[in-house]
Amino acid sequence: MVERFYIKGGTPLKGEVSIGGAKNSVLKLMAAAILAKGESKIYNVPDLTDVEIMLNVIAQLGCKTSYNKEEKSLTIDATDITNVTASYELVSKMRASFIILGALVSRCKEARVALPGGCAIGERRVDFHIRGLEALGAKIKIENGYVHAKTNKLVGSEVYLDIPSVGATENIMLASVLAEGSTRIQNAAQEPEIVDLANFLNTMGADINGAGTSEIIINGVKPADLHPIEYTTIPDRIEAGTFMTAIIATKGKGIIKNIYPAHLTFFTDKLLKMGANIKLLDPTSMEVSCKNRLNSINFVTQPYPGFPTDLQSMAMTLLTTANGVGIITESLYENRFMQVPDLNRMGADIHQDRNHAIVKGVKKLTGAILTASDLRAGASLVVAALMADGNSVVEKLHHIDRGYENFENKIRLLGGKIERRNEDSQMNLTEGTHNESYL
Ligand code: EPU
């Protein structure tokens, strides 16, 4: 059986949507939870396949884990860690689980974590993570596809990152929490998810300063100083940006709730420049609407607080029908324009040259059969299908399910015409509501 979205485009999205907890934060908080013996509880945890994989990684170490769907919470009891290996079978399913390396070395002085390999959007090396741990005194061997890190004790150090890598900053922070002395990470990533991780660790008893700036100082503490905690994950700024885009793309009007607007400043600014209306309603919600054709803009993806690469595909979808020509430069990943061929099949006019995309606005997109090639490209195609004339089918939904909880239900609550169907591998276009006139 194969799952597909069937989407009928052209309906303006209207109403309210509530944003869940940040996937890219919670996965790291889960790794951090293994630093303290006892049971930690994390709230505002979205029900996503990535969260499930991370729970499996942590369970593989011998921790007791559970997820409560109704409460959107999870517990991790890290009293006993009986295994220091995170297997290829799990890490290859989700590269973010590589974050367990720093936490394991910190807690157990040893870790064997599978190398995640590249992924669809780019090579995604982990050399900064490894160099950072070596600077703290871990002896690292790469053997049989695994990183094997071992140490008698970690000692605080100066670490300079060539680029402000989110994952490397997090892995080094986690490893330094229990190191002897102070670690200073320079050119650190400044994403809100880094701040969330530092807040989580500090609540646990760690001593971290400077998170959210380019210099983070971690003063090592003793294992006995750390204790399990209860903690609420920050809202998912990328899910919020996706729904802002969907509302604007369909010329709708909606309220995005449970967000921190400050985390979206750069994105919001670009949307305003394009001609969308965005109004802050209170500290955790904003109203988004759009009536007229948007204007094109140029933008470059950059580490936070710059334009987020994870929203590049959404902005590209908006540019496809904007007035004029927009130039996008993707500066973080080598291959993050995977949505381009499908957008062009919908009638867009996008020319790609290495890490630049030139988007010439057309009057409209038309529905087509589309394939999600990765998480954010997939979500942007759903948005494109919602704004297009006619019907679309989106395949390979497992990519989208990694990062969007109840995606189609939230879209339907806004009035979008989308349905998930579980059907034979052959698309049956003559059945039910989806007869041949549907496409
Ligand atoms: N890089 C290296 N060497 C390293 C680490 C990174 O060359 O050791 C390069 C990468 O290849 C990439 C760039 O640095 O070109 C940035 O990578 P970074 O380490 O910052 O990204 P990440 O930690 O692997 C997280 C998010 C991504 C998001 C990026 C950038 C998680 C689980 N993932 O990845 O989210 O795009 O930061 O903001 O936090 C997504 O949610 O769809 C997603 C891909």
Residues whose N, C-alpha, C, O or C-beta is under 5 A from the ligand:
A	BS01	EPU	N24 A96 E123 R124 R125 V126 D127 F128 H129 P164 S165 V166 G167 A168 T309 D310 L332 Y333 L375 R376
